[in-house]
Amino acid sequence: MMARTGTAREKILDAALKLVRAKGFSATSVDDLCAEAGVTKGAFFHHFASKEALGVAAAEHWSTLTTKLFAGAPYHLVADPLERLLAYLQFRRDILRGELAEFTCLVGTMVQEVYAEHPAIGAACQASISGHAATLEPDIAAAMRARGWEPDGSGTGWSAASLALHTQAVLQGAFILAKAKGGPAIAEESVDHLSRYIRMLFGSLQTRPTN
Amino acid sequence: MMARTGTAREKILDAALKLVRAKGFSATSVDDLCAEAGVTKGAFFHHFASKEALGVAAAEHWSTLTTKLFAGAPYHLVADPLERLLAYLQFRRDILRGELAEFTCLVGTMVQEVYAEHPAIGAACQASISGHAATLEPDIAAAMRARGWEPDGSGTGWSAASLALHTQAVLQGAFILAKAKGGPAIAEESVDHLSRYIRMLFGSLQTRPTN
């Protein structure tokens, strides 16, 4: 999966994405990163002042890559805002493929470990998660307005921002259960529960089974 | 919070609960654990053959402690199975208090990092998460049967087991967002979304706001 092209900096960042998702930030040493990237320790410290600086840059690199991935995904072609949000969740479900280290989240993994010890990395992870959640807010807000609801949550008790972040909480938790269970099936079920919640929330699904 | 009484083994396990929740498993060294527990390295290796063995024992210790905590919690006094499940979620929401390292989950934190490198720890974390989820299944199954639904999911498309695990996915993801955001507020909102989902799923809440 890893591109061996690119600058030394890019190679180190790609190595961080691979190794940190496989074994966490703390267990990934600078030596591991250099070996995986095929660069010298001198090159590493030319580009990154410290392992912490690499962690911050890796979170930013992750944001750049995932922003591109989601911007180019087919769910944007769906016309209706609610259906577009549900197509986003279907896309998230569809990409739960391959090895756990390939489909789980770099920034969720890093912030889990380093939130207290490396606040700078934690802040970069928070920016990545919240930035991605924010891309969902306009569609949620539009779907709310189409039903005469205020996106700030007055009347409904939940806001567009809150629901957008909840989708990310479910995905992050689904990754943890996938790691615990050794595969994506359990994560798919959580995405299905989330999609069912959103359909019910917007009133487009019966709450009782038909049989 | 940490009890300084108990055997050396218990002190080491309590130290692991504190340190791993604060900085992760990999960043917690045997020296850190000995210093926190006030025991010698000789005592550590008398009780645990390796740091991995300590990780497995810490997950099992966590299961024992949390099983006691939840077994003694007031939600069991609620008579109706659905309301008891919702009271459980309210209890989970109520205990999102204090420092992040005090209310987040040891086994979710460990499995996030070590699932690939230490499968024995991953298995102990999986047993802890699934064992806790299983305590919710009888109430979900009873609430389903009371509505004429099959707990195995035929007809509904979701089973009691699947919903029980989904509650744990939401909680685990909520912990990650709490760590990213530096406090429990976002986790409370995710628990509220989950409670709203479950009420709607069982048909006891309107899907549209009343205003």
Interface residues (C-beta under 8 A of the other chain):
Chain A: A22 K23 G24 F25 S26 A27 L100 A101 V107 G108 T109 V111 Q112 E113 V114 Y115 A116 E117 G122 C125 Q126 I129 S130 R147 W149 G155 T156 G157 W158 S162 L163 L165 H166 Q168 A169 V170 L171 Q172 G173 A174 I176 L177 K179 A180 K181 G182 I186 A187 E189 S190 D192 H193 R196 Y197 M200 L201 F202 G203 T207 R208 P209 N211
Chain B: A22 K23 G24 F25 S26 A27 L100 A101 V107 G108 T109 V111 Q112 E113 V114 Y115 A116 E117 G122 C125 Q126 I129 S130 R147 W149 G155 T156 G157 W158 S162 L163 L165 H166 Q168 A169 V170 L171 Q172 G173 A174 I176 L177 K179 A180 K181 G182 I186 A187 E189 S190 D192 H193 R196 Y197 M200 L201 F202 G203 T207 R208 P209 N211
